[in-house]
Amino acid sequence: MMPSSSFHVLVTGIRWRERKYHWLRLMTLGCGRVTFETDAKTALHFLQSHVLSMLIVDLDRPELGGALLLRELADRPPENDLPIIIGLVTPGRFSHQELQEFQQVDRFLEKPIWYDSLKGAMEELLSLKLTYRDMPATHSLPDDQE
């Protein structure tokens, strides 16, 4: 399963010179719209007024607040439908324990990001999201009666 033309991706923390490369890669994968924001503050502002399918966050650039952005998203109420989140990291920069702090991240990808790894992650995460969305609603447990 690949994205549709309505699939909107927000990419944050990516250097200016790398944006065209990532834009071409995401458009080749079938994304209908790709938006770039420089830092956590502008990304949060964008998220308040747009519905996204996927958020890609570079966690290696602390000055741009990728970790701050993820913490802010973690504080949102669960009824807010969060997009699929992919975190970009340099191998060895974060410990396994540090990465566990970002529980809302659906997948971490090590840099450099190769086309096949991004494609595989997107296909798997989209498939999981569709499976979860199409699951029948569960019945709530009866209240305790005394």
N, CA, C and O atoms as a GROMACS GRO file, in nm:
protein
  584
    1MET      N    1   0.084  -0.118   0.000
    1MET     CA    2   0.000   0.000   0.000
    1MET      C    3   0.088   0.124   0.000
    1MET      O    4   0.172   0.141   0.089
    2MET      N    5   0.070   0.208  -0.097
    2MET     CA    6   0.148   0.331  -0.105
    2MET      C    7   0.054   0.450  -0.090
    2MET      O    8  -0.068   0.436  -0.104
    3PRO      N    9   0.110   0.568  -0.061
    3PRO     CA   10   0.027   0.686  -0.037
    3PRO      C   11  -0.059   0.724  -0.157
    3PRO      O   12  -0.031   0.684  -0.270
    4SER      N   13  -0.163   0.800  -0.129
    4SER     CA   14  -0.250   0.850  -0.235
    4SER      C   15  -0.218   0.997  -0.259
    4SER      O   16  -0.133   1.055  -0.191
    5SER      N   17  -0.286   1.057  -0.355
    5SER     CA   18  -0.260   1.197  -0.387
    5SER      C   19  -0.300   1.290  -0.273
    5SER      O   20  -0.257   1.406  -0.270
    6SER      N   21  -0.381   1.243  -0.179
    6SER     CA   22  -0.420   1.327  -0.065
    6SER      C   23  -0.324   1.311   0.053
    6SER      O   24  -0.344   1.373   0.158
    7PHE      N   25  -0.221   1.230   0.038
    7PHE     CA   26  -0.125   1.202   0.144
    7PHE      C   27  -0.035   1.324   0.164
    7PHE      O   28   0.040   1.362   0.074
    8HIS      N   29  -0.043   1.386   0.282
    8HIS     CA   30   0.032   1.509   0.312
    8HIS      C   31   0.139   1.479   0.416
    8HIS      O   32   0.109   1.430   0.525
    9VAL      N   33   0.264   1.509   0.382
    9VAL     CA   34   0.378   1.485   0.470
    9VAL      C   35   0.438   1.618   0.514
    9VAL      O   36   0.460   1.707   0.432
   10LEU      N   37   0.464   1.630   0.644
   10LEU     CA   38   0.539   1.744   0.697
   10LEU      C   39   0.676   1.693   0.736
   10LEU      O   40   0.688   1.596   0.811
   11VAL      N   41   0.780   1.758   0.686
   11VAL     CA   42   0.918   1.722   0.717
   11VAL      C   43   0.978   1.840   0.793
   11VAL      O   44   0.971   1.954   0.747
   12THR      N   45   1.036   1.813   0.910
   12THR     CA   46   1.094   1.921   0.989
   12THR      C   47   1.237   1.889   1.030
   12THR      O   48   1.272   1.775   1.058
   13GLY      N   49   1.319   1.995   1.032
   13GLY     CA   50   1.458   1.981   1.074
   13GLY      C   51   1.555   1.945   0.964
   13GLY      O   52   1.673   1.923   0.991
   14ILE      N   53   1.510   1.938   0.841
   14ILE     CA   54   1.597   1.901   0.728
   14ILE      C   55   1.669   2.026   0.677
   14ILE      O   56   1.607   2.132   0.662
   15ARG      N   57   1.797   2.014   0.650
   15ARG     CA   58   1.875   2.127   0.598
   15ARG      C   59   1.820   2.170   0.462
   15ARG      O   60   1.767   2.090   0.385
   16TRP      N   61   1.835   2.300   0.435
   16TRP     CA   62   1.784   2.356   0.310
   16TRP      C   63   1.836   2.282   0.189
   16TRP      O   64   1.760   2.254   0.096
   17ARG      N   65   1.964   2.251   0.187
   17ARG     CA   66   2.024   2.189   0.068
   17ARG      C   67   1.975   2.046   0.046
   17ARG      O   68   1.993   1.992  -0.063
   18GLU      N   69   1.914   1.985   0.147
   18GLU     CA   70   1.866   1.847   0.136
   18GLU      C   71   1.717   1.840   0.101
   18GLU      O   72   1.666   1.732   0.071
   19ARG      N   73   1.649   1.952   0.105
   19ARG     CA   74   1.503   1.950   0.088
   19ARG      C   75   1.459   1.900  -0.049
   19ARG      O   76   1.366   1.819  -0.058
   20LYS      N   77   1.522   1.946  -0.154
   20LYS     CA   78   1.481   1.903  -0.289
   20LYS      C   79   1.496   1.752  -0.303
   20LYS      O   80   1.411   1.685  -0.361
   21TYR      N   81   1.606   1.699  -0.250
   21TYR     CA   82   1.631   1.555  -0.255
   21TYR      C   83   1.519   1.478  -0.186
   21TYR      O   84   1.467   1.381  -0.240
   22HIS      N   85   1.482   1.522  -0.064
   22HIS     CA   86   1.376   1.454   0.010
   22HIS      C   87   1.240   1.475  -0.055
   22HIS      O   88   1.156   1.385  -0.056
   23TRP      N   89   1.217   1.594  -0.110
   23TRP     CA   90   1.090   1.621  -0.178
   23TRP      C   91   1.074   1.525  -0.297
   23TRP      O   92   0.969   1.464  -0.314
   24LEU      N   93   1.179   1.512  -0.379
   24LEU     CA   94   1.173   1.422  -0.494
   24LEU      C   95   1.149   1.278  -0.451
   24LEU      O   96   1.070   1.206  -0.513
   25ARG      N   97   1.216   1.237  -0.347
   25ARG     CA   98   1.202   1.100  -0.297
   25ARG      C   99   1.058   1.075  -0.251
   25ARG      O  100   0.999   0.972  -0.285
   26LEU      N  101   1.001   1.167  -0.174
   26LEU     CA  102   0.864   1.149  -0.122
   26LEU      C  103   0.761   1.157  -0.234
   26LEU      O  104   0.663   1.082  -0.233
   27MET      N  105   0.782   1.245  -0.330
   27MET     CA  106   0.688   1.254  -0.443
   27MET      C  107   0.695   1.126  -0.527
   27MET      O  108   0.593   1.080  -0.576
   28THR      N  109   0.814   1.071  -0.544
   28THR     CA  110   0.830   0.945  -0.618
   28THR      C  111   0.755   0.832  -0.549
   28THR      O  112   0.706   0.740  -0.614
   29LEU      N  113   0.747   0.838  -0.415
   29LEU     CA  114   0.675   0.736  -0.339
   29LEU      C  115   0.523   0.756  -0.343
   29LEU      O  116   0.449   0.675  -0.288
   30GLY      N  117   0.476   0.863  -0.406
   30GLY     CA  118   0.333   0.882  -0.423
   30GLY      C  119   0.269   0.982  -0.329
   30GLY      O  120   0.146   0.993  -0.325
   31CYS      N  121   0.349   1.055  -0.253
   31CYS     CA  122   0.292   1.156  -0.163
   31CYS      C  123   0.235   1.270  -0.246
   31CYS      O  124   0.298   1.318  -0.340
   32GLY      N  125   0.115   1.313  -0.211
   32GLY     CA  126   0.050   1.419  -0.286
   32GLY      C  127   0.102   1.557  -0.252
   32GLY      O  128   0.102   1.646  -0.338
   33ARG      N  129   0.145   1.576  -0.128
   33ARG     CA  130   0.192   1.708  -0.085
   33ARG      C  131   0.302   1.689   0.020
   33ARG      O  132   0.289   1.608   0.111
   34VAL      N  133   0.409   1.766   0.005
   34VAL     CA  134   0.520   1.763   0.100
   34VAL      C  135   0.548   1.906   0.144
   34VAL      O  136   0.571   1.994   0.061
   35THR      N  137   0.545   1.928   0.275
   35THR     CA  138   0.572   2.060   0.332
   35THR      C  139   0.695   2.049   0.420
   35THR      O  140   0.713   1.951   0.492
   36PHE      N  141   0.780   2.151   0.415
   36PHE     CA  142   0.898   2.156   0.500
   36PHE      C  143   0.884   2.272   0.598
   36PHE      O  144   0.846   2.382   0.560
   37GLU      N  145   0.913   2.245   0.724
   37GLU     CA  146   0.921   2.350   0.826
   37GLU      C  147   1.059   2.340   0.888
   37GLU      O  148   1.115   2.231   0.902
   38THR      N  149   1.114   2.454   0.925
   38THR     CA  150   1.251   2.460   0.973
   38THR      C  151   1.267   2.407   1.114
   38THR      O  152   1.364   2.336   1.143
   39ASP      N  153   1.175   2.441   1.204
   39ASP     CA  154   1.195   2.408   1.345
   39ASP      C  155   1.065   2.365   1.412
   39ASP      O  156   0.959   2.365   1.349
   40ALA      N  157   1.075   2.329   1.539
   40ALA     CA  158   0.959   2.278   1.614
   40ALA      C  159   0.848   2.381   1.626
   40ALA      O  160   0.731   2.346   1.613
   41LYS      N  161   0.883   2.506   1.649
   41LYS     CA  162   0.782   2.610   1.668
   41LYS      C  163   0.695   2.626   1.542
   41LYS      O  164   0.572   2.628   1.551
   42THR      N  165   0.758   2.636   1.427
   42THR     CA  166   0.680   2.653   1.304
   42THR      C  167   0.605   2.525   1.269
   42THR      O  168   0.495   2.530   1.214
   43ALA      N  169   0.664   2.409   1.300
   43ALA     CA  170   0.596   2.282   1.274
   43ALA      C  171   0.471   2.269   1.361
   43ALA      O  172   0.367   2.225   1.312
   44LEU      N  173   0.480   2.306   1.489
   44LEU     CA  174   0.362   2.300   1.578
   44LEU      C  175   0.253   2.394   1.529
   44LEU      O  176   0.135   2.359   1.530
   45HIS      N  177   0.292   2.512   1.486
   45HIS     CA  178   0.194   2.608   1.433
   45HIS      C  179   0.126   2.549   1.309
   45HIS      O  180   0.004   2.561   1.294
   46PHE      N  181   0.202   2.488   1.222
   46PHE     CA  182   0.147   2.426   1.102
   46PHE      C  183   0.051   2.313   1.138
   46PHE      O  184  -0.055   2.300   1.077
   47LEU      N  185   0.088   2.231   1.236
   47LEU     CA  186   0.005   2.118   1.278
   47LEU      C  187  -0.130   2.161   1.334
   47LEU      O  188  -0.227   2.086   1.328
   48GLN      N  189  -0.137   2.282   1.389
   48GLN     CA  190  -0.263   2.330   1.446
   48GLN      C  191  -0.369   2.355   1.340
   48GLN      O  192  -0.488   2.350   1.369
   49SER      N  193  -0.327   2.381   1.218
   49SER     CA  194  -0.424   2.417   1.115
   49SER      C  195  -0.425   2.323   0.994
   49SER      O  196  -0.492   2.352   0.894
   50HIS      N  197  -0.353   2.213   1.001
   50HIS     CA  198  -0.348   2.120   0.888
   50HIS      C  199  -0.361   1.976   0.936
   50HIS      O  200  -0.315   1.941   1.044
   51VAL      N  201  -0.424   1.895   0.854
   51VAL     CA  202  -0.433   1.752   0.881
   51VAL      C  203  -0.322   1.684   0.802
   51VAL      O  204  -0.310   1.703   0.681
   52LEU      N  205  -0.242   1.605   0.871
   52LEU     CA  206  -0.129   1.539   0.807
   52LEU      C  207  -0.147   1.389   0.804
   52LEU      O  208  -0.217   1.331   0.887
   53SER      N  209  -0.082   1.328   0.708
   53SER     CA  210  -0.076   1.182   0.701
   53SER      C  211   0.051   1.130   0.767
   53SER      O  212   0.051   1.023   0.828
   54MET      N  213   0.160   1.208   0.754
   54MET     CA  214   0.288   1.164   0.808
   54MET      C  215   0.371   1.284   0.850
   54MET      O  216   0.366   1.390   0.788
   55LEU      N  217   0.446   1.265   0.957
   55LEU     CA  218   0.541   1.364   1.006
   55LEU      C  219   0.678   1.299   1.009
   55LEU      O  220   0.695   1.192   1.068
   56ILE      N  221   0.775   1.363   0.946
   56ILE     CA  222   0.913   1.314   0.948
   56ILE      C  223   0.995   1.417   1.023
   56ILE      O  224   1.001   1.534   0.984
   57VAL      N  225   1.059   1.374   1.132
   57VAL     CA  226   1.131   1.464   1.222
   57VAL      C  227   1.278   1.423   1.230
   57VAL      O  228   1.309   1.308   1.259
   58ASP      N  229   1.367   1.519   1.203
   58ASP     CA  230   1.510   1.494   1.221
   58ASP      C  231   1.544   1.521   1.367
   58ASP      O  232   1.536   1.635   1.413
   59LEU      N  233   1.581   1.417   1.440
   59LEU     CA  234   1.610   1.431   1.583
   59LEU      C  235   1.755   1.468   1.610
   59LEU      O  236   1.790   1.495   1.725
   60ASP      N  237   1.840   1.470   1.510
   60ASP     CA  238   1.982   1.496   1.529
   60ASP      C  239   2.016   1.644   1.542
   60ASP      O  240   2.131   1.677   1.572
   61ARG      N  241   1.924   1.731   1.521
   61ARG     CA  242   1.955   1.874   1.523
   61ARG      C  243   1.882   1.940   1.639
   61ARG      O  244   1.774   1.996   1.622
   62PRO      N  245   1.943   1.933   1.759
   62PRO     CA  246   1.874   1.984   1.878
   62PRO      C  247   1.839   2.131   1.870
   62PRO      O  248   1.742   2.175   1.932
   63GLU      N  249   1.915   2.209   1.795
   63GLU     CA  250   1.885   2.352   1.784
   63GLU      C  251   1.753   2.376   1.712
   63GLU      O  252   1.696   2.484   1.723
   64LEU      N  253   1.704   2.277   1.639
   64LEU     CA  254   1.577   2.291   1.567
   64LEU      C  255   1.461   2.226   1.641
   64LEU      O  256   1.346   2.236   1.596
   65GLY      N  257   1.488   2.160   1.752
   65GLY     CA  258   1.382   2.116   1.841
   65GLY      C  259   1.301   1.996   1.799
   65GLY      O  260   1.182   1.989   1.830
   66GLY      N  261   1.360   1.899   1.729
   66GLY     CA  262   1.285   1.778   1.693
   66GLY      C  263   1.233   1.705   1.815
   66GLY      O  264   1.119   1.659   1.817
   67ALA      N  265   1.317   1.695   1.919
   67ALA     CA  266   1.275   1.630   2.044
   67ALA      C  267   1.165   1.709   2.112
   67ALA      O  268   1.070   1.652   2.166
   68LEU      N  269   1.176   1.842   2.109
   68LEU     CA  270   1.072   1.928   2.168
   68LEU      C  271   0.939   1.908   2.095
   68LEU      O  272   0.834   1.899   2.159
   69LEU      N  273   0.944   1.902   1.965
   69LEU     CA  274   0.823   1.880   1.886
   69LEU      C  275   0.756   1.749   1.925
   69LEU      O  276   0.634   1.744   1.943
   70LEU      N  277   0.834   1.643   1.939
   70LEU     CA  278   0.776   1.513   1.976
   70LEU      C  279   0.719   1.516   2.118
   70LEU      O  280   0.617   1.453   2.144
   71ARG      N  281   0.784   1.587   2.208
   71ARG     CA  282   0.730   1.599   2.345
   71ARG      C  283   0.598   1.674   2.344
   71ARG      O  284   0.504   1.636   2.416
   72GLU      N  285   0.589   1.778   2.265
   72GLU     CA  286   0.463   1.854   2.254
   72GLU      C  287   0.352   1.765   2.198
   72GLU      O  288   0.238   1.770   2.245
   73LEU      N  289   0.384   1.685   2.098
   73LEU     CA  290   0.283   1.595   2.041
   73LEU      C  291   0.240   1.489   2.141
   73LEU      O  292   0.124   1.448   2.142
   74ALA      N  293   0.332   1.444   2.225
   74ALA     CA  294   0.299   1.343   2.326
   74ALA      C  295   0.201   1.398   2.428
   74ALA      O  296   0.125   1.321   2.488
   75ASP      N  297   0.201   1.528   2.448
   75ASP     CA  298   0.111   1.591   2.545
   75ASP      C  299  -0.029   1.617   2.490
   75ASP      O  300  -0.118   1.659   2.564
   76ARG      N  301  -0.048   1.593   2.362
   76ARG     CA  302  -0.181   1.616   2.303
   76ARG      C  303  -0.278   1.509   2.350
   76ARG      O  304  -0.239   1.395   2.376
   77PRO      N  305  -0.406   1.545   2.362
   77PRO     CA  306  -0.505   1.446   2.402
   77PRO      C  307  -0.511   1.330   2.303
   77PRO      O  308  -0.489   1.351   2.183
   78PRO      N  309  -0.540   1.209   2.351
   78PRO     CA  310  -0.540   1.091   2.263
   78PRO      C  311  -0.644   1.097   2.152
   78PRO      O  312  -0.630   1.029   2.050
   79GLU      N  313  -0.749   1.178   2.170
   79GLU     CA  314  -0.850   1.182   2.064
   79GLU      C  315  -0.801   1.258   1.940
   79GLU      O  316  -0.861   1.246   1.833
   80ASN      N  317  -0.692   1.335   1.954
   80ASN     CA  318  -0.635   1.400   1.836
   80ASN      C  319  -0.567   1.293   1.751
   80ASN      O  320  -0.480   1.220   1.799
   81ASP      N  321  -0.607   1.284   1.628
   81ASP     CA  322  -0.553   1.180   1.540
   81ASP      C  323  -0.413   1.221   1.495
   81ASP      O  324  -0.397   1.307   1.408
   82LEU      N  325  -0.313   1.160   1.555
   82LEU     CA  326  -0.176   1.191   1.518
   82LEU      C  327  -0.140   1.124   1.387
   82LEU      O  328  -0.188   1.014   1.357
   83PRO      N  329  -0.056   1.190   1.308
   83PRO     CA  330  -0.011   1.126   1.185
   83PRO      C  331   0.090   1.016   1.218
   83PRO      O  332   0.134   1.002   1.331
   84ILE      N  333   0.123   0.939   1.117
   84ILE     CA  334   0.234   0.845   1.129
   84ILE      C  335   0.361   0.928   1.149
   84ILE      O  336   0.381   1.028   1.080
   85ILE      N  337   0.445   0.888   1.244
   85ILE     CA  338   0.566   0.966   1.274
   85ILE      C  339   0.690   0.881   1.250
   85ILE      O  340   0.703   0.770   1.302
   86ILE      N  341   0.781   0.936   1.170
   86ILE     CA  342   0.911   0.874   1.145
   86ILE      C  343   1.019   0.967   1.200
   86ILE      O  344   1.022   1.085   1.166
   87GLY      N  345   1.107   0.914   1.284
   87GLY     CA  346   1.218   0.991   1.339
   87GLY      C  347   1.347   0.955   1.268
   87GLY      O  348   1.379   0.838   1.251
   88LEU      N  349   1.422   1.057   1.226
   88LEU     CA  350   1.549   1.036   1.159
   88LEU      C  351   1.663   1.053   1.259
   88LEU      O  352   1.668   1.153   1.331
   89VAL      N  353   1.753   0.957   1.265
   89VAL     CA  354   1.863   0.962   1.362
   89VAL      C  355   1.993   0.915   1.296
   89VAL      O  356   1.993   0.835   1.202
   90THR      N  357   2.105   0.967   1.348
   90THR     CA  358   2.236   0.921   1.306
   90THR      C  359   2.272   0.800   1.390
   90THR      O  360   2.254   0.803   1.512
   91PRO      N  361   2.323   0.692   1.329
   91PRO     CA  362   2.358   0.573   1.407
   91PRO      C  363   2.453   0.607   1.522
   91PRO      O  364   2.553   0.677   1.503
   92GLY      N  365   2.421   0.556   1.641
   92GLY     CA  366   2.505   0.576   1.758
   92GLY      C  367   2.486   0.707   1.832
   92GLY      O  368   2.543   0.725   1.939
   93ARG      N  369   2.407   0.798   1.778
   93ARG     CA  370   2.388   0.928   1.844
   93ARG      C  371   2.300   0.916   1.968
   93ARG      O  372   2.325   0.984   2.067
   94PHE      N  373   2.200   0.831   1.964
   94PHE     CA  374   2.108   0.812   2.076
   94PHE      C  375   2.119   0.668   2.126
   94PHE      O  376   2.137   0.575   2.047
   95SER      N  377   2.107   0.651   2.256
   95SER     CA  378   2.103   0.516   2.311
   95SER      C  379   1.962   0.460   2.292
   95SER      O  380   1.868   0.535   2.265
   96HIS      N  381   1.950   0.330   2.305
   96HIS     CA  382   1.818   0.267   2.295
   96HIS      C  383   1.723   0.328   2.398
   96HIS      O  384   1.606   0.351   2.369
   97GLN      N  385   1.773   0.352   2.519
   97GLN     CA  386   1.691   0.410   2.626
   97GLN      C  387   1.644   0.550   2.589
   97GLN      O  388   1.529   0.586   2.616
   98GLU      N  389   1.731   0.631   2.528
   98GLU     CA  390   1.691   0.766   2.487
   98GLU      C  391   1.583   0.761   2.380
   98GLU      O  392   1.490   0.842   2.382
   99LEU      N  393   1.594   0.668   2.287
   99LEU     CA  394   1.494   0.658   2.181
   99LEU      C  395   1.359   0.612   2.236
   99LEU      O  396   1.255   0.649   2.182
  100GLN      N  397   1.360   0.533   2.343
  100GLN     CA  398   1.234   0.487   2.403
  100GLN      C  399   1.153   0.603   2.460
  100GLN      O  400   1.032   0.590   2.479
  101GLU      N  401   1.219   0.715   2.487
  101GLU     CA  402   1.148   0.833   2.537
  101GLU      C  403   1.045   0.882   2.435
  101GLU      O  404   0.943   0.941   2.472
  102PHE      N  405   1.071   0.858   2.309
  102PHE     CA  406   0.983   0.905   2.202
  102PHE      C  407   0.888   0.794   2.161
  102PHE      O  408   0.897   0.741   2.050
  103GLN      N  409   0.796   0.759   2.249
  103GLN     CA  410   0.705   0.647   2.226
  103GLN      C  411   0.608   0.671   2.111
  103GLN      O  412   0.558   0.576   2.052
  104GLN      N  413   0.582   0.796   2.078
  104GLN     CA  414   0.487   0.826   1.972
  104GLN      C  415   0.548   0.808   1.832
  104GLN      O  416   0.476   0.815   1.732
  105VAL      N  417   0.679   0.786   1.826
  105VAL     CA  418   0.744   0.764   1.696
  105VAL      C  419   0.714   0.621   1.650
  105VAL      O  420   0.740   0.525   1.722
  106ASP      N  421   0.658   0.611   1.531
  106ASP     CA  422   0.622   0.479   1.478
  106ASP      C  423   0.743   0.403   1.426
  106ASP      O  424   0.745   0.280   1.431
  107ARG      N  425   0.842   0.474   1.376
  107ARG     CA  426   0.961   0.408   1.321
  107ARG      C  427   1.077   0.506   1.324
  107ARG      O  428   1.061   0.623   1.291
  108PHE      N  429   1.194   0.456   1.363
  108PHE     CA  430   1.317   0.534   1.351
  108PHE      C  431   1.391   0.484   1.228
  108PHE      O  432   1.401   0.363   1.205
  109LEU      N  433   1.443   0.576   1.150
  109LEU     CA  434   1.526   0.542   1.035
  109LEU      C  435   1.663   0.605   1.055
  109LEU      O  436   1.674   0.722   1.090
  110GLU      N  437   1.766   0.526   1.032
  110GLU     CA  438   1.902   0.577   1.045
  110GLU      C  439   1.942   0.653   0.920
  110GLU      O  440   1.910   0.613   0.807
  111LYS      N  441   2.014   0.763   0.941
  111LYS     CA  442   2.065   0.841   0.830
  111LYS      C  443   2.195   0.779   0.781
  111LYS      O  444   2.268   0.720   0.860
  112PRO      N  445   2.225   0.790   0.654
  112PRO     CA  446   2.146   0.854   0.550
  112PRO      C  447   2.023   0.771   0.516
  112PRO      O  448   2.024   0.648   0.525
  113ILE      N  449   1.918   0.839   0.478
  113ILE     CA  450   1.791   0.773   0.447
  113ILE      C  451   1.795   0.725   0.302
  113ILE      O  452   1.804   0.805   0.209
  114TRP      N  453   1.788   0.596   0.286
  114TRP     CA  454   1.787   0.537   0.153
  114TRP      C  455   1.643   0.521   0.106
  114TRP      O  456   1.552   0.497   0.186
  115TYR      N  457   1.624   0.533  -0.023
  115TYR     CA  458   1.491   0.523  -0.083
  115TYR      C  459   1.419   0.395  -0.039
  115TYR      O  460   1.304   0.400   0.002
  116ASP      N  461   1.489   0.281  -0.047
  116ASP     CA  462   1.425   0.153  -0.014
  116ASP      C  463   1.384   0.145   0.133
  116ASP      O  464   1.280   0.088   0.164
  117SER      N  465   1.465   0.202   0.223
  117SER     CA  466   1.428   0.196   0.366
  117SER      C  467   1.308   0.286   0.394
  117SER      O  468   1.220   0.249   0.472
  118LEU      N  469   1.302   0.403   0.330
  118LEU     CA  470   1.187   0.492   0.348
  118LEU      C  471   1.062   0.429   0.287
  118LEU      O  472   0.955   0.431   0.348
  119LYS      N  473   1.075   0.374   0.168
  119LYS     CA  474   0.962   0.308   0.102
  119LYS      C  475   0.909   0.193   0.187
  119LYS      O  476   0.788   0.180   0.207
  120GLY      N  477   0.999   0.107   0.237
  120GLY     CA  478   0.958  -0.006   0.319
  120GLY      C  479   0.888   0.038   0.446
  120GLY      O  480   0.786  -0.020   0.485
  121ALA      N  481   0.941   0.141   0.512
  121ALA     CA  482   0.880   0.191   0.635
  121ALA      C  483   0.741   0.248   0.607
  121ALA      O  484   0.647   0.222   0.681
  122MET      N  485   0.729   0.326   0.500
  122MET     CA  486   0.599   0.385   0.466
  122MET      C  487   0.497   0.277   0.433
  122MET      O  488   0.383   0.283   0.480
  123GLU      N  489   0.536   0.178   0.354
  123GLU     CA  490   0.442   0.071   0.318
  123GLU      C  491   0.395  -0.004   0.442
  123GLU      O  492   0.275  -0.029   0.458
  124GLU      N  493   0.488  -0.039   0.531
  124GLU     CA  494   0.452  -0.113   0.651
  124GLU      C  495   0.363  -0.030   0.744
  124GLU      O  496   0.263  -0.080   0.795
  125LEU      N  497   0.400   0.096   0.766
  125LEU     CA  498   0.323   0.179   0.858
  125LEU      C  499   0.184   0.211   0.804
  125LEU      O  500   0.088   0.215   0.879
  126LEU      N  501   0.174   0.234   0.673
  126LEU     CA  502   0.043   0.258   0.613
  126LEU      C  503  -0.045   0.134   0.623
  126LEU      O  504  -0.164   0.145   0.651
  127SER      N  505   0.013   0.019   0.601
  127SER     CA  506  -0.062  -0.106   0.611
  127SER      C  507  -0.113  -0.126   0.753
  127SER      O  508  -0.228  -0.165   0.774
  128LEU      N  509  -0.027  -0.101   0.852
  128LEU     CA  510  -0.068  -0.115   0.992
  128LEU      C  511  -0.177  -0.016   1.028
  128LEU      O  512  -0.272  -0.051   1.098
  129LYS      N  513  -0.164   0.109   0.981
  129LYS     CA  514  -0.265   0.210   1.013
  129LYS      C  515  -0.400   0.173   0.952
  129LYS      O  516  -0.504   0.188   1.017
  130LEU      N  517  -0.399   0.125   0.828
  130LEU     CA  518  -0.525   0.085   0.764
  130LEU      C  519  -0.585  -0.036   0.834
  130LEU      O  520  -0.707  -0.043   0.850
  131THR      N  521  -0.503  -0.130   0.874
  131THR     CA  522  -0.552  -0.247   0.946
  131THR      C  523  -0.617  -0.205   1.077
  131THR      O  524  -0.726  -0.252   1.110
  132TYR      N  525  -0.551  -0.117   1.150
  132TYR     CA  526  -0.603  -0.069   1.278
  132TYR      C  527  -0.734   0.008   1.258
  132TYR      O  528  -0.830  -0.010   1.333
  133ARG      N  529  -0.736   0.095   1.156
  133ARG     CA  530  -0.855   0.175   1.129
  133ARG      C  531  -0.975   0.088   1.093
  133ARG      O  532  -1.088   0.120   1.131
  134ASP      N  533  -0.952  -0.021   1.022
  134ASP     CA  534  -1.060  -0.106   0.974
  134ASP      C  535  -1.102  -0.214   1.074
  134ASP      O  536  -1.194  -0.291   1.047
  135MET      N  537  -1.035  -0.220   1.189
  135MET     CA  538  -1.073  -0.320   1.289
  135MET      C  539  -1.210  -0.285   1.346
  135MET      O  540  -1.241  -0.168   1.365
  136PRO      N  541  -1.292  -0.385   1.373
  136PRO     CA  542  -1.423  -0.356   1.432
  136PRO      C  543  -1.405  -0.299   1.573
  136PRO      O  544  -1.312  -0.334   1.645
  137ALA      N  545  -1.495  -0.212   1.609
  137ALA     CA  546  -1.490  -0.153   1.743
  137ALA      C  547  -1.512  -0.262   1.847
  137ALA      O  548  -1.594  -0.352   1.828
  138THR      N  549  -1.440  -0.253   1.954
  138THR     CA  550  -1.457  -0.351   2.061
  138THR      C  551  -1.569  -0.305   2.152
  138THR      O  552  -1.598  -0.186   2.163
  139HIS      N  553  -1.628  -0.399   2.217
  139HIS     CA  554  -1.734  -0.366   2.311
  139HIS      C  555  -1.671  -0.332   2.444
  139HIS      O  556  -1.573  -0.393   2.485
  140SER      N  557  -1.728  -0.234   2.510
  140SER     CA  558  -1.674  -0.197   2.640
  140SER      C  559  -1.717  -0.300   2.744
  140SER      O  560  -1.821  -0.365   2.732
  141LEU      N  561  -1.635  -0.311   2.844
  141LEU     CA  562  -1.666  -0.402   2.952
  141LEU      C  563  -1.780  -0.345   3.036
  141LEU      O  564  -1.789  -0.223   3.051
  142PRO      N  565  -1.866  -0.430   3.090
  142PRO     CA  566  -1.975  -0.378   3.173
  142PRO      C  567  -1.918  -0.315   3.300
  142PRO      O  568  -1.814  -0.355   3.351
  143ASP      N  569  -1.991  -0.217   3.349
  143ASP     CA  570  -1.952  -0.153   3.475
  143ASP      C  571  -1.959  -0.254   3.588
  143ASP      O  572  -2.041  -0.346   3.586
  144ASP      N  573  -1.872  -0.235   3.685
  144ASP     CA  574  -1.878  -0.322   3.804
  144ASP      C  575  -2.011  -0.298   3.875
  144ASP      O  576  -2.049  -0.184   3.902
  145GLN      N  577  -2.078  -0.405   3.903
  145GLN     CA  578  -2.206  -0.393   3.975
  145GLN      C  579  -2.189  -0.457   4.111
  145GLN      O  580  -2.141  -0.570   4.124
  146GLU      N  581  -2.227  -0.384   4.210
  146GLU     CA  582  -2.212  -0.437   4.346
  146GLU      C  583  -2.346  -0.473   4.403
  146GLU      O  584  -2.354  -0.519   4.517
   0.00000   0.00000   0.00000
